Amino acid sequence: MRILMVALAVTLLAGCAGSAMNDARTGTPYKTLTSDKPEKVVAQCVQFSWQDEAVFGVDAGAYLQPGEKGGTTVYTRSAESFVDVKTDASATVLNYYAQHDDFVAKRRLAALATCL
């Protein structure tokens, strides 16, 4: 029963996050960056860096999911911040989105930049 409740909660969270991400993608990313590293390596690094409780406290959750149009998306609870990581012809491209232009968004961007 508990497993079913947890699975339902995760599904609901993903649905809410997906809607917020789709809305954000209709606009311009907060920042676009590139890396020479493989997509999966960058995505896992971003997820790990965003899970640093010493930096982000209780908001240190970060999740991976397949990207909307390929690649990988790393996102936080309620998609407050997320990054689409995708390989193009010459590099790995990271489109970073943040719901608010605040200290936390800048901190997540700085953590993300360590993965380039």
N, C-alpha and C positions, 0 to 999 in steps of 0.2 A: 504494500500500500504506500509506504514512504517513497519507494522508488518511483512509483507512478506519479505521486505529487511533485517530486523533484523534477521529473521529466516534463510535466505540465508547466511548471514554473519556468523552466529553461526555454520551452517552446514559446511561452508568452513573452518572455524577455526578448527572445530573438525576433519575434514579430514586431514588437515596439521599436527595437533597435533598427530593424530593416526599414520601417516606414520613415524614421528620422534620417537614416542614411540616404534613402532614395530622394527625400526632399532636399537634403544638402547637396547631392550630386547635380541637381538642376542648376546650381550656382557655381561660382568659381571656388576652387580649393583655397584654403587658408594659405597653403604653401605647396609648391611642387618641387620635388628634389629628385636627383638621380643617383644611382650607385652602380659600380662595376660588379658588385657581388650578385650571386644568384638570388632570384626572387624568394625562394623558400628560406634561405639563410637570413635574409633581411627581415622577412615577416616574423620569423621565430625570434630574432634578436629584439625587434620592436615589442613583441608580446612580452618577452622576458623583462625588458627595461621598464615597461609600463606596469609590471607587477611588483616593482620595488616598493615595499611598504615604508621603508625609511624615507622615501621621497614623496610618495602619494598617499600614505596613510591608509584609511579605510577605503579609499577609492582606487586601490591598487589592482583591481581586477582588469584583466585584458583577455580577449578571446579571439580565436582564429576561425574564419569560415571561408569557403570558396568565394572568390570575388564575383561581382555582378556579371561582368563580361570577361571572365577568365581571371587568372591571377589569384591573389589572396587578399582578404580584408582582415585587418586587426582592429578591434573596436573595444571601447570601454562600456561600462554599464550605461544603459539608455543612450548609447552612441553619442555621449558628450563629446568625445573625440574619436576619430577613426582614420585609418589610412588604407587606401587601396594601393596594393603593391602588385605591379604587373611588369612583365618583361616585354620590351619592344625591340625593334631591330638592332639597336646599338647599346642599350643599357636597361637597368631595372628602374622603372619610374614609380615614384611614390607621390600620390596625391593625398595630402593631409587636410582633413576637415575638422573644424572645431565649432561647437554651437555658440561659444562665447569667446571674445577676444580678451582673455583675462590671464592672470598669473598661471593658472593650471594649464591652460592651452599652450602657453609659452614653455612651461616646464615639460609638457609632453613632447613638444616639438624639439626641445633640446635633447631629451632622452632618445627620441627617434634619430636625431642627427648623429648620435654616437654609433649607430648601426650602418652608416653609409660606408 
